[in-house]
Structures are given as C-alpha cells and as structure tokens.
Amino acid sequence: MRSLIFFVIGIFIGAACTAYGVNALNRRSAYSDGVMTVMGHQMKSLGQNLKQNHCTPSDLTTQLQTLRLVANDIEPAFASMQGDAQFDRYASDLRAAADSALAVPLTSCALASAAVDKVDKACDSCHRDYNQ
C-alpha cells in the first residue's frame, strides 16, 4: 500500500514538473509573439480607418507612432536572427516606412493609403522570407 501511495505521488509530481517545463518553453517566444501581435493590431486598425475613410492625422498618427515605436523591438524580439543582414535590413526598412508615413502630412485618404501600403509592404517582405 505504501509503494502505491508513493507511486501516485511520483506521478503527480512528474505531471506537475512537466507542466511547468512546457510552460517555461512556451514563454521563450512570448516577447516576439507580443511584438508581432501589437504590430498586427495596429496595422489592422489602420486598415479599418482607411476603409471607413477616417484618414485625418488624428485618426492615423497614434497607430503609426505605435508601429514605429514597436519596430525598435524587432531585432531584440528575434534574438535568433541577430547578425542576419537581410533581417536587419527588413527591420530597418520597416522603421524607414513608418518614419516616412509619420513625416508626410496625411491630408487625404490617398496619401494615407500610400503611406500605410509602404509599411505593409515592409512587413510583407520580412514575413515572406522568414514566415513569421
């Protein structure tokens, strides 16, 4: 009877340790997932604003500023890509596109759409080559 109790306790402890281990492995990518989630949300919000003809600077600037700020975290979020010149170039291109979108006075939906398209193309380039 005593060995059965120890066996059940051992199974329980093993299951708990396995759950903790799996959770720790999943946390490893939380930063990169977070960066991509924030950027994806901002791009979706920009797209919705453009579809609804909400194209004034007050409608778009907050999302563009957030995209630009989060773009600074791309390289640290993907530490496994450090030293990859192409990845660094794509991240730099994204920051340049966001800077360009923020620098242009968005006085019409056509200008806003063109600026957001540049940012979207910069994102797509990286996603195409790195399948993120």
C-alpha positions in Angstrom: 0.0 0.0 0.0 2.8 2.3 0.9 4.5 1.8 -2.5 1.2 2.6 -4.3 0.9 5.9 -2.5 4.5 6.8 -3.4 3.8 5.8 -7.0 0.7 8.1 -7.2 2.7 11.0 -5.5 5.5 10.4 -8.0 3.1 10.5 -11.0 1.5 13.7 -9.7 4.9 15.4 -9.1 6.1 14.3 -12.6 3.0 15.7 -14.2 3.4 19.0 -12.4 7.0 19.3 -13.4 6.2 18.5 -17.0 3.5 21.2 -17.0 6.0 23.8 -15.5 8.6 22.8 -18.2 6.2 23.1 -21.1 5.0 26.5 -19.7 8.6 27.7 -19.5 9.3 26.6 -23.1 6.2 28.5 -24.3 7.4 31.7 -22.6 10.5 31.7 -24.6 8.7 33.2 -27.6 6.3 35.4 -25.7 8.3 38.6 -26.5 8.4 38.0 -30.2 4.8 37.0 -30.3 3.9 40.1 -28.4 5.8 42.4 -30.7 4.1 40.8 -33.8 0.7 40.9 -32.1 0.9 44.6 -31.3 2.1 45.4 -34.8 -0.6 43.3 -36.3 -3.3 45.0 -34.3 -2.0 48.5 -35.3 -1.9 47.5 -39.0 -5.5 46.1 -38.7 -6.6 49.4 -37.0 -5.0 51.4 -39.8 -6.7 49.3 -42.4 -10.1 49.8 -40.8 -9.6 53.5 -40.6 -8.8 53.7 -44.2 -11.8 51.6 -45.2 -14.1 53.9 -43.2 -12.5 57.0 -44.8 -11.1 58.1 -41.4 -7.9 59.5 -42.9 -7.0 62.5 -40.9 -3.8 62.7 -38.9 -5.7 62.4 -35.7 -7.2 59.1 -37.0 -3.9 57.5 -38.0 -1.0 59.1 -36.1 -1.4 57.1 -32.9 -1.2 53.8 -34.7 1.7 54.9 -36.9 3.6 56.1 -33.8 2.9 52.8 -32.0 4.1 50.9 -35.1 7.3 53.0 -35.2 8.0 52.5 -31.5 7.4 48.8 -31.6 9.6 48.4 -34.7 12.5 49.3 -32.5 11.9 46.0 -30.7 12.0 43.7 -33.7 15.7 42.7 -33.5 15.7 42.1 -29.7 12.5 40.2 -30.0 14.0 37.8 -32.6 17.4 37.2 -31.0 18.0 34.1 -33.1 18.1 36.4 -36.2 20.8 38.7 -34.8 23.6 39.0 -37.3 21.3 38.2 -40.3 21.9 41.2 -42.6 18.7 40.6 -44.6 16.6 40.5 -41.4 18.3 43.7 -40.1 17.6 45.4 -43.5 13.9 44.4 -43.4 13.6 45.8 -39.8 15.3 49.0 -40.9 13.0 49.3 -44.0 10.0 49.0 -41.7 11.3 51.8 -39.5 12.0 53.9 -42.5 8.5 53.3 -43.9 7.0 54.2 -40.6 9.1 57.3 -40.3 8.1 58.3 -43.8 4.4 57.8 -43.0 4.8 60.0 -40.0 6.7 62.7 -41.8 4.1 63.1 -44.7 1.2 65.3 -43.8 -1.7 62.9 -44.3 -4.2 65.3 -45.8 -6.2 62.8 -47.9 -7.1 59.1 -47.9 -4.9 58.6 -51.0 -1.8 59.8 -49.2 -2.6 57.9 -46.1 -3.3 54.7 -48.1 0.0 55.1 -49.9 1.9 55.6 -46.6 0.2 52.6 -45.0 0.9 50.5 -48.1 4.6 51.2 -47.7 4.6 50.0 -44.1 2.5 46.9 -45.1 5.0 46.1 -47.9 7.9 46.3 -45.4 6.1 43.9 -43.1 5.2 41.6 -46.0 8.9 41.4 -47.2 10.0 40.0 -43.9 7.1 37.7 -43.4 7.5 36.3 -47.0 11.2 35.5 -46.4 11.0 34.5 -42.7 7.5 33.1 -42.5 6.7 34.8 -39.2 
